[in-house]
Structures are given as structure tokens and as C-alpha cells.
């Protein structure tokens, strides 16, 4: 998820610092300023999640095909 948010410009500004999310342990809270920004963030996260899942499936398929 961290890589998904690297180039994202959304979030809120506090003292001139852009804050887009807070992470603690396995929880993440995202900040947005509008519904459009929320939709953009969700689309970005969903796209990256699907890409990660496809990559993991490829790795598992390769393991399955190469195992004796």
C-alpha cells in the first residue's frame, strides 16, 4: 500500500505538510478532502491490489509447475 500512495497528491495539509494517511500496526486511515478525491484514491488502491494479486498468482503458478 505504501508504494500505491507514493505519488498520490491528495490528502489534507497541516502546517504546510501534506498528510494522506496514518499507519499503525496493520491499520491504515486515509484522509481526503472531497468525494472525487476519495474515488481517485480508492481506484488507485484497487488497481494496485489487483496488480499485486496477479503477480502473486503468477509466482504460485510457477511454483506449482516447477515442483516435482
PDB file of N, CA, C and O in Angstrom:
ATOM      1  N   UNK A   1       0.820  -1.182   0.000  1.00  0.00           N
ATOM      2  CA  UNK A   1       0.000   0.000   0.000  1.00  0.00           C
ATOM      3  C   UNK A   1       0.871   1.256   0.000  1.00  0.00           C
ATOM      4  O   UNK A   1       0.515   2.272  -0.596  1.00  0.00           O
ATOM      5  N   UNK A   2       1.995   1.171   0.665  1.00  0.00           N
ATOM      6  CA  UNK A   2       2.878   2.335   0.714  1.00  0.00           C
ATOM      7  C   UNK A   2       3.295   2.753  -0.684  1.00  0.00           C
ATOM      8  O   UNK A   2       3.322   3.945  -0.988  1.00  0.00           O
ATOM      9  N   UNK A   3       3.621   1.792  -1.542  1.00  0.00           N
ATOM     10  CA  UNK A   3       4.023   2.110  -2.909  1.00  0.00           C
ATOM     11  C   UNK A   3       2.866   2.724  -3.688  1.00  0.00           C
ATOM     12  O   UNK A   3       3.084   3.569  -4.556  1.00  0.00           O
ATOM     13  N   UNK A   4       1.643   2.310  -3.389  1.00  0.00           N
ATOM     14  CA  UNK A   4       0.477   2.851  -4.079  1.00  0.00           C
ATOM     15  C   UNK A   4       0.317   4.335  -3.808  1.00  0.00           C
ATOM     16  O   UNK A   4      -0.171   5.070  -4.667  1.00  0.00           O
ATOM     17  N   UNK A   5       0.719   4.788  -2.633  1.00  0.00           N
ATOM     18  CA  UNK A   5       0.489   6.168  -2.230  1.00  0.00           C
ATOM     19  C   UNK A   5       1.692   7.080  -2.447  1.00  0.00           C
ATOM     20  O   UNK A   5       1.616   8.268  -2.135  1.00  0.00           O
ATOM     21  N   UNK A   6       2.797   6.560  -2.970  1.00  0.00           N
ATOM     22  CA  UNK A   6       4.000   7.372  -3.113  1.00  0.00           C
ATOM     23  C   UNK A   6       3.791   8.634  -3.938  1.00  0.00           C
ATOM     24  O   UNK A   6       4.253   9.701  -3.534  1.00  0.00           O
ATOM     25  N   UNK A   7       3.124   8.554  -5.063  1.00  0.00           N
ATOM     26  CA  UNK A   7       2.956   9.708  -5.949  1.00  0.00           C
ATOM     27  C   UNK A   7       1.581  10.346  -5.847  1.00  0.00           C
ATOM     28  O   UNK A   7       1.250  11.225  -6.643  1.00  0.00           O
ATOM     29  N   UNK A   8       0.786   9.926  -4.898  1.00  0.00           N
ATOM     30  CA  UNK A   8      -0.561  10.485  -4.758  1.00  0.00           C
ATOM     31  C   UNK A   8      -0.474  11.828  -4.068  1.00  0.00           C
ATOM     32  O   UNK A   8       0.160  11.943  -3.019  1.00  0.00           O
ATOM     33  N   UNK A   9      -1.102  12.849  -4.638  1.00  0.00           N
ATOM     34  CA  UNK A   9      -1.005  14.215  -4.136  1.00  0.00           C
ATOM     35  C   UNK A   9      -2.172  14.600  -3.235  1.00  0.00           C
ATOM     36  O   UNK A   9      -2.203  15.720  -2.725  1.00  0.00           O
ATOM     37  N   UNK A  10      -3.133  13.700  -3.026  1.00  0.00           N
ATOM     38  CA  UNK A  10      -4.307  14.022  -2.224  1.00  0.00           C
ATOM     39  C   UNK A  10      -4.005  14.068  -0.738  1.00  0.00           C
ATOM     40  O   UNK A  10      -2.862  13.894  -0.316  1.00  0.00           O
ATOM     41  N   UNK A  11      -5.036  14.303   0.042  1.00  0.00           N
ATOM     42  CA  UNK A  11      -4.890  14.344   1.487  1.00  0.00           C
ATOM     43  C   UNK A  11      -5.207  15.718   2.040  1.00  0.00           C
ATOM     44  O   UNK A  11      -5.810  16.550   1.362  1.00  0.00           O
ATOM     45  N   UNK A  12      -4.798  15.950   3.273  1.00  0.00           N
ATOM     46  CA  UNK A  12      -5.038  17.236   3.920  1.00  0.00           C
ATOM     47  C   UNK A  12      -3.691  17.875   4.252  1.00  0.00           C
ATOM     48  O   UNK A  12      -2.684  17.185   4.411  1.00  0.00           O
ATOM     49  N   UNK A  13      -3.689  19.210   4.356  1.00  0.00           N
ATOM     50  CA  UNK A  13      -2.462  19.924   4.704  1.00  0.00           C
ATOM     51  C   UNK A  13      -2.564  20.428   6.140  1.00  0.00           C
ATOM     52  O   UNK A  13      -3.545  21.061   6.529  1.00  0.00           O
ATOM     53  N   UNK A  14      -1.531  20.131   6.908  1.00  0.00           N
ATOM     54  CA  UNK A  14      -1.417  20.621   8.275  1.00  0.00           C
ATOM     55  C   UNK A  14      -0.067  21.308   8.377  1.00  0.00           C
ATOM     56  O   UNK A  14       0.975  20.676   8.206  1.00  0.00           O
ATOM     57  N   UNK A  15      -0.089  22.609   8.657  1.00  0.00           N
ATOM     58  CA  UNK A  15       1.143  23.413   8.709  1.00  0.00           C
ATOM     59  C   UNK A  15       1.982  23.253   7.446  1.00  0.00           C
ATOM     60  O   UNK A  15       3.211  23.207   7.511  1.00  0.00           O
ATOM     61  N   UNK A  16       1.318  23.169   6.302  1.00  0.00           N
ATOM     62  CA  UNK A  16       2.009  23.075   5.022  1.00  0.00           C
ATOM     63  C   UNK A  16       2.508  21.682   4.664  1.00  0.00           C
ATOM     64  O   UNK A  16       3.119  21.493   3.613  1.00  0.00           O
ATOM     65  N   UNK A  17       2.252  20.703   5.533  1.00  0.00           N
ATOM     66  CA  UNK A  17       2.684  19.328   5.269  1.00  0.00           C
ATOM     67  C   UNK A  17       1.479  18.525   4.817  1.00  0.00           C
ATOM     68  O   UNK A  17       0.440  18.521   5.477  1.00  0.00           O
ATOM     69  N   UNK A  18       1.623  17.838   3.676  1.00  0.00           N
ATOM     70  CA  UNK A  18       0.531  17.037   3.138  1.00  0.00           C
ATOM     71  C   UNK A  18       0.479  15.689   3.867  1.00  0.00           C
ATOM     72  O   UNK A  18       1.470  14.959   3.910  1.00  0.00           O
ATOM     73  N   UNK A  19      -0.682  15.371   4.435  1.00  0.00           N
ATOM     74  CA  UNK A  19      -0.882  14.097   5.126  1.00  0.00           C
ATOM     75  C   UNK A  19      -1.990  13.350   4.397  1.00  0.00           C
ATOM     76  O   UNK A  19      -3.125  13.821   4.313  1.00  0.00           O
ATOM     77  N   UNK A  20      -1.644  12.179   3.871  1.00  0.00           N
ATOM     78  CA  UNK A  20      -2.632  11.401   3.123  1.00  0.00           C
ATOM     79  C   UNK A  20      -3.084  10.168   3.890  1.00  0.00           C
ATOM     80  O   UNK A  20      -4.147   9.617   3.605  1.00  0.00           O
ATOM     81  N   UNK A  21      -2.284   9.727   4.866  1.00  0.00           N
ATOM     82  CA  UNK A  21      -2.684   8.545   5.620  1.00  0.00           C
ATOM     83  C   UNK A  21      -1.893   8.455   6.915  1.00  0.00           C
ATOM     84  O   UNK A  21      -0.813   9.030   7.051  1.00  0.00           O
ATOM     85  N   UNK A  22      -2.459   7.719   7.860  1.00  0.00           N
ATOM     86  CA  UNK A  22      -1.776   7.378   9.102  1.00  0.00           C
ATOM     87  C   UNK A  22      -1.740   5.874   9.186  1.00  0.00           C
ATOM     88  O   UNK A  22      -2.750   5.210   8.952  1.00  0.00           O
ATOM     89  N   UNK A  23      -0.584   5.326   9.518  1.00  0.00           N
ATOM     90  CA  UNK A  23      -0.450   3.874   9.624  1.00  0.00           C
ATOM     91  C   UNK A  23      -0.011   3.509  11.032  1.00  0.00           C
ATOM     92  O   UNK A  23       0.870   4.143  11.613  1.00  0.00           O
ATOM     93  N   UNK A  24      -0.640   2.479  11.563  1.00  0.00           N
ATOM     94  CA  UNK A  24      -0.251   1.941  12.859  1.00  0.00           C
ATOM     95  C   UNK A  24      -0.495   0.438  12.828  1.00  0.00           C
ATOM     96  O   UNK A  24      -1.624  -0.005  12.618  1.00  0.00           O
ATOM     97  N   UNK A  25       0.545  -0.336  13.033  1.00  0.00           N
ATOM     98  CA  UNK A  25       0.462  -1.801  13.002  1.00  0.00           C
ATOM     99  C   UNK A  25      -0.154  -2.227  11.669  1.00  0.00           C
ATOM    100  O   UNK A  25       0.433  -1.975  10.617  1.00  0.00           O
ATOM    101  N   UNK A  26      -1.316  -2.862  11.695  1.00  0.00           N
ATOM    102  CA  UNK A  26      -1.928  -3.325  10.450  1.00  0.00           C
ATOM    103  C   UNK A  26      -3.136  -2.475  10.056  1.00  0.00           C
ATOM    104  O   UNK A  26      -3.944  -2.901   9.231  1.00  0.00           O
ATOM    105  N   UNK A  27      -3.268  -1.283  10.634  1.00  0.00           N
ATOM    106  CA  UNK A  27      -4.378  -0.393  10.307  1.00  0.00           C
ATOM    107  C   UNK A  27      -3.873   0.833   9.559  1.00  0.00           C
ATOM    108  O   UNK A  27      -2.801   1.356   9.861  1.00  0.00           O
ATOM    109  N   UNK A  28      -4.648   1.287   8.585  1.00  0.00           N
ATOM    110  CA  UNK A  28      -4.322   2.495   7.840  1.00  0.00           C
ATOM    111  C   UNK A  28      -5.574   3.343   7.740  1.00  0.00           C
ATOM    112  O   UNK A  28      -6.650   2.839   7.417  1.00  0.00           O
ATOM    113  N   UNK A  29      -5.435   4.636   8.018  1.00  0.00           N
ATOM    114  CA  UNK A  29      -6.527   5.590   7.873  1.00  0.00           C
ATOM    115  C   UNK A  29      -6.124   6.584   6.793  1.00  0.00           C
ATOM    116  O   UNK A  29      -5.043   7.168   6.859  1.00  0.00           O
ATOM    117  N   UNK A  30      -6.983   6.778   5.802  1.00  0.00           N
ATOM    118  CA  UNK A  30      -6.697   7.687   4.696  1.00  0.00           C
ATOM    119  C   UNK A  30      -7.483   8.976   4.876  1.00  0.00           C
ATOM    120  O   UNK A  30      -8.598   8.962   5.399  1.00  0.00           O
ATOM    121  N   UNK A  31      -6.900  10.094   4.442  1.00  0.00           N
ATOM    122  CA  UNK A  31      -7.540  11.397   4.518  1.00  0.00           C
ATOM    123  C   UNK A  31      -7.772  11.933   3.114  1.00  0.00           C
ATOM    124  O   UNK A  31      -6.873  11.897   2.274  1.00  0.00           O
ATOM    125  N   UNK A  32      -8.969  12.427   2.863  1.00  0.00           N
ATOM    126  CA  UNK A  32      -9.302  13.053   1.589  1.00  0.00           C
ATOM    127  C   UNK A  32     -10.099  14.316   1.870  1.00  0.00           C
ATOM    128  O   UNK A  32     -10.650  14.483   2.958  1.00  0.00           O
ATOM    129  N   UNK A  33     -10.158  15.204   0.884  1.00  0.00           N
ATOM    130  CA  UNK A  33     -10.871  16.469   1.068  1.00  0.00           C
ATOM    131  C   UNK A  33     -12.178  16.544   0.277  1.00  0.00           C
ATOM    132  O   UNK A  33     -12.941  17.498   0.435  1.00  0.00           O
ATOM    133  N   UNK A  34     -12.440  15.550  -0.569  1.00  0.00           N
ATOM    134  CA  UNK A  34     -13.673  15.565  -1.363  1.00  0.00           C
ATOM    135  C   UNK A  34     -14.042  14.146  -1.774  1.00  0.00           C
ATOM    136  O   UNK A  34     -13.235  13.222  -1.670  1.00  0.00           O
ATOM    137  N   UNK A  35     -15.263  13.992  -2.239  1.00  0.00           N
ATOM    138  CA  UNK A  35     -15.700  12.688  -2.735  1.00  0.00           C
ATOM    139  C   UNK A  35     -14.910  12.276  -3.973  1.00  0.00           C
ATOM    140  O   UNK A  35     -14.590  11.101  -4.155  1.00  0.00           O
ATOM    141  N   UNK A  36     -14.601  13.255  -4.821  1.00  0.00           N
ATOM    142  CA  UNK A  36     -13.831  12.947  -6.037  1.00  0.00           C
ATOM    143  C   UNK A  36     -12.434  12.436  -5.662  1.00  0.00           C
ATOM    144  O   UNK A  36     -11.925  11.500  -6.279  1.00  0.00           O
ATOM    145  N   UNK A  37     -11.828  13.047  -4.661  1.00  0.00           N
ATOM    146  CA  UNK A  37     -10.510  12.607  -4.211  1.00  0.00           C
ATOM    147  C   UNK A  37     -10.589  11.207  -3.606  1.00  0.00           C
ATOM    148  O   UNK A  37      -9.677  10.398  -3.779  1.00  0.00           O
ATOM    149  N   UNK A  38     -11.680  10.925  -2.895  1.00  0.00           N
ATOM    150  CA  UNK A  38     -11.873   9.602  -2.318  1.00  0.00           C
ATOM    151  C   UNK A  38     -12.009   8.550  -3.419  1.00  0.00           C
ATOM    152  O   UNK A  38     -11.430   7.467  -3.324  1.00  0.00           O
ATOM    153  N   UNK A  39     -12.770   8.869  -4.456  1.00  0.00           N
ATOM    154  CA  UNK A  39     -12.938   7.939  -5.572  1.00  0.00           C
ATOM    155  C   UNK A  39     -11.606   7.689  -6.264  1.00  0.00           C
ATOM    156  O   UNK A  39     -11.302   6.556  -6.637  1.00  0.00           O
ATOM    157  N   UNK A  40     -10.806   8.744  -6.439  1.00  0.00           N
ATOM    158  CA  UNK A  40      -9.489   8.603  -7.065  1.00  0.00           C
ATOM    159  C   UNK A  40      -8.583   7.702  -6.225  1.00  0.00           C
ATOM    160  O   UNK A  40      -7.892   6.839  -6.765  1.00  0.00           O
ATOM    161  N   UNK A  41      -8.586   7.901  -4.915  1.00  0.00           N
ATOM    162  CA  UNK A  41      -7.758   7.091  -4.023  1.00  0.00           C
ATOM    163  C   UNK A  41      -8.189   5.631  -4.054  1.00  0.00           C
ATOM    164  O   UNK A  41      -7.347   4.738  -4.143  1.00  0.00           O
ATOM    165  N   UNK A  42      -9.489   5.384  -3.981  1.00  0.00           N
ATOM    166  CA  UNK A  42      -9.983   4.010  -3.998  1.00  0.00           C
ATOM    167  C   UNK A  42      -9.643   3.303  -5.307  1.00  0.00           C
ATOM    168  O   UNK A  42      -9.294   2.122  -5.306  1.00  0.00           O
ATOM    169  N   UNK A  43      -9.744   4.021  -6.418  1.00  0.00           N
ATOM    170  CA  UNK A  43      -9.401   3.433  -7.716  1.00  0.00           C
ATOM    171  C   UNK A  43      -7.911   3.088  -7.766  1.00  0.00           C
ATOM    172  O   UNK A  43      -7.534   2.027  -8.264  1.00  0.00           O
ATOM    173  N   UNK A  44      -7.067   3.984  -7.250  1.00  0.00           N
ATOM    174  CA  UNK A  44      -5.626   3.741  -7.213  1.00  0.00           C
ATOM    175  C   UNK A  44      -5.300   2.520  -6.366  1.00  0.00           C
ATOM    176  O   UNK A  44      -4.517   1.667  -6.784  1.00  0.00           O
ATOM    177  N   UNK A  45      -5.891   2.429  -5.184  1.00  0.00           N
ATOM    178  CA  UNK A  45      -5.631   1.297  -4.294  1.00  0.00           C
ATOM    179  C   UNK A  45      -6.141  -0.011  -4.889  1.00  0.00           C
ATOM    180  O   UNK A  45      -5.472  -1.041  -4.807  1.00  0.00           O
ATOM    181  N   UNK A  46      -7.334   0.038  -5.490  1.00  0.00           N
ATOM    182  CA  UNK A  46      -7.905  -1.164  -6.102  1.00  0.00           C
ATOM    183  C   UNK A  46      -7.038  -1.652  -7.258  1.00  0.00           C
ATOM    184  O   UNK A  46      -6.785  -2.851  -7.378  1.00  0.00           O
ATOM    185  N   UNK A  47      -6.586  -0.744  -8.101  1.00  0.00           N
ATOM    186  CA  UNK A  47      -5.743  -1.106  -9.236  1.00  0.00           C
ATOM    187  C   UNK A  47      -4.457  -1.766  -8.761  1.00  0.00           C
ATOM    188  O   UNK A  47      -4.060  -2.803  -9.292  1.00  0.00           O
ATOM    189  N   UNK A  48      -3.807  -1.179  -7.772  1.00  0.00           N
ATOM    190  CA  UNK A  48      -2.564  -1.744  -7.266  1.00  0.00           C
ATOM    191  C   UNK A  48      -2.799  -3.074  -6.564  1.00  0.00           C
ATOM    192  O   UNK A  48      -1.935  -3.949  -6.617  1.00  0.00           O
ATOM    193  N   UNK A  49      -3.936  -3.250  -5.910  1.00  0.00           N
ATOM    194  CA  UNK A  49      -4.266  -4.518  -5.258  1.00  0.00           C
ATOM    195  C   UNK A  49      -4.406  -5.615  -6.306  1.00  0.00           C
ATOM    196  O   UNK A  49      -3.885  -6.716  -6.128  1.00  0.00           O
ATOM    197  N   UNK A  50      -5.105  -5.320  -7.394  1.00  0.00           N
ATOM    198  CA  UNK A  50      -5.298  -6.304  -8.462  1.00  0.00           C
ATOM    199  C   UNK A  50      -3.954  -6.672  -9.091  1.00  0.00           C
ATOM    200  O   UNK A  50      -3.698  -7.847  -9.352  1.00  0.00           O
ATOM    201  N   UNK A  51      -3.104  -5.691  -9.334  1.00  0.00           N
ATOM    202  CA  UNK A  51      -1.784  -5.964  -9.910  1.00  0.00           C
ATOM    203  C   UNK A  51      -0.979  -6.864  -8.986  1.00  0.00           C
ATOM    204  O   UNK A  51      -0.326  -7.800  -9.447  1.00  0.00           O
ATOM    205  N   UNK A  52      -1.019  -6.590  -7.678  1.00  0.00           N
ATOM    206  CA  UNK A  52      -0.296  -7.432  -6.714  1.00  0.00           C
ATOM    207  C   UNK A  52      -0.850  -8.850  -6.696  1.00  0.00           C
ATOM    208  O   UNK A  52      -0.079  -9.807  -6.616  1.00  0.00           O
ATOM    209  N   UNK A  53      -2.166  -9.005  -6.770  1.00  0.00           N
ATOM    210  CA  UNK A  53      -2.779 -10.331  -6.757  1.00  0.00           C
ATOM    211  C   UNK A  53      -2.373 -11.118  -8.001  1.00  0.00           C
ATOM    212  O   UNK A  53      -2.072 -12.308  -7.904  1.00  0.00           O
ATOM    213  N   UNK A  54      -2.361 -10.478  -9.158  1.00  0.00           N
ATOM    214  CA  UNK A  54      -1.964 -11.156 -10.396  1.00  0.00           C
ATOM    215  C   UNK A  54      -0.504 -11.593 -10.306  1.00  0.00           C
ATOM    216  O   UNK A  54      -0.158 -12.702 -10.713  1.00  0.00           O
ATOM    217  N   UNK A  55       0.345 -10.727  -9.777  1.00  0.00           N
ATOM    218  CA  UNK A  55       1.759 -11.074  -9.632  1.00  0.00           C
ATOM    219  C   UNK A  55       1.921 -12.270  -8.695  1.00  0.00           C
ATOM    220  O   UNK A  55       2.711 -13.172  -8.975  1.00  0.00           O
ATOM    221  N   UNK A  56       1.185 -12.284  -7.591  1.00  0.00           N
ATOM    222  CA  UNK A  56       1.277 -13.395  -6.647  1.00  0.00           C
ATOM    223  C   UNK A  56       0.758 -14.692  -7.259  1.00  0.00           C
ATOM    224  O   UNK A  56       1.310 -15.762  -7.000  1.00  0.00           O
ATOM    225  N   UNK A  57      -0.288 -14.610  -8.059  1.00  0.00           N
ATOM    226  CA  UNK A  57      -0.796 -15.803  -8.729  1.00  0.00           C
ATOM    227  C   UNK A  57       0.240 -16.360  -9.693  1.00  0.00           C
ATOM    228  O   UNK A  57       0.396 -17.576  -9.803  1.00  0.00           O
ATOM    229  N   UNK A  58       0.946 -15.482 -10.389  1.00  0.00           N
ATOM    230  CA  UNK A  58       1.994 -15.918 -11.307  1.00  0.00           C
ATOM    231  C   UNK A  58       3.112 -16.640 -10.577  1.00  0.00           C
ATOM    232  O   UNK A  58       3.631 -17.642 -11.070  1.00  0.00           O
ATOM    233  N   UNK A  59       3.484 -16.144  -9.413  1.00  0.00           N
ATOM    234  CA  UNK A  59       4.531 -16.781  -8.616  1.00  0.00           C
ATOM    235  C   UNK A  59       4.071 -18.157  -8.147  1.00  0.00           C
ATOM    236  O   UNK A  59       4.826 -19.125  -8.227  1.00  0.00           O
ATOM    237  N   UNK A  60       2.839 -18.247  -7.660  1.00  0.00           N
ATOM    238  CA  UNK A  60       2.307 -19.532  -7.197  1.00  0.00           C
ATOM    239  C   UNK A  60       2.188 -20.523  -8.340  1.00  0.00           C
ATOM    240  O   UNK A  60       2.488 -21.704  -8.166  1.00  0.00           O
ATOM    241  N   UNK A  61       1.754 -20.060  -9.512  1.00  0.00           N
ATOM    242  CA  UNK A  61       1.638 -20.931 -10.680  1.00  0.00           C
ATOM    243  C   UNK A  61       3.023 -21.462 -11.067  1.00  0.00           C
ATOM    244  O   UNK A  61       3.171 -22.640 -11.394  1.00  0.00           O
ATOM    245  N   UNK A  62       4.014 -20.602 -11.029  1.00  0.00           N
ATOM    246  CA  UNK A  62       5.382 -21.032 -11.363  1.00  0.00           C
ATOM    247  C   UNK A  62       5.862 -22.077 -10.371  1.00  0.00           C
ATOM    248  O   UNK A  62       6.477 -23.065 -10.773  1.00  0.00           O
ATOM    249  N   UNK A  63       5.595 -21.885  -9.091  1.00  0.00           N
ATOM    250  CA  UNK A  63       5.990 -22.866  -8.071  1.00  0.00           C
ATOM    251  C   UNK A  63       5.304 -24.213  -8.320  1.00  0.00           C
ATOM    252  O   UNK A  63       5.921 -25.272  -8.207  1.00  0.00           O
ATOM    253  N   UNK A  64       4.023 -24.144  -8.658  1.00  0.00           N
ATOM    254  CA  UNK A  64       3.257 -25.365  -8.899  1.00  0.00           C
ATOM    255  C   UNK A  64       3.827 -26.119 -10.107  1.00  0.00           C
ATOM    256  O   UNK A  64       3.963 -27.342 -10.074  1.00  0.00           O
ATOM    257  N   UNK A  65       4.154 -25.388 -11.159  1.00  0.00           N
ATOM    258  CA  UNK A  65       4.639 -26.037 -12.379  1.00  0.00           C
ATOM    259  C   UNK A  65       6.058 -26.571 -12.238  1.00  0.00           C
ATOM    260  O   UNK A  65       6.436 -27.503 -12.947  1.00  0.00           O
ATOM    261  N   UNK A  66       6.850 -25.996 -11.335  1.00  0.00           N
ATOM    262  CA  UNK A  66       8.231 -26.444 -11.192  1.00  0.00           C
ATOM    263  C   UNK A  66       8.440 -27.426 -10.059  1.00  0.00           C
ATOM    264  O   UNK A  66       9.540 -27.951  -9.889  1.00  0.00           O
ATOM    265  N   UNK A  67       7.402 -27.683  -9.284  1.00  0.00           N
ATOM    266  CA  UNK A  67       7.578 -28.641  -8.183  1.00  0.00           C
ATOM    267  C   UNK A  67       7.528 -30.079  -8.705  1.00  0.00           C
ATOM    268  O   UNK A  67       6.805 -30.372  -9.657  1.00  0.00           O
ATOM    269  N   UNK A  68       8.296 -30.968  -8.082  1.00  0.00           N
ATOM    270  CA  UNK A  68       8.354 -32.353  -8.584  1.00  0.00           C
ATOM    271  C   UNK A  68       7.074 -33.127  -8.343  1.00  0.00           C
ATOM    272  O   UNK A  68       6.982 -34.298  -8.711  1.00  0.00           O
TER     273      UNK A  68
END
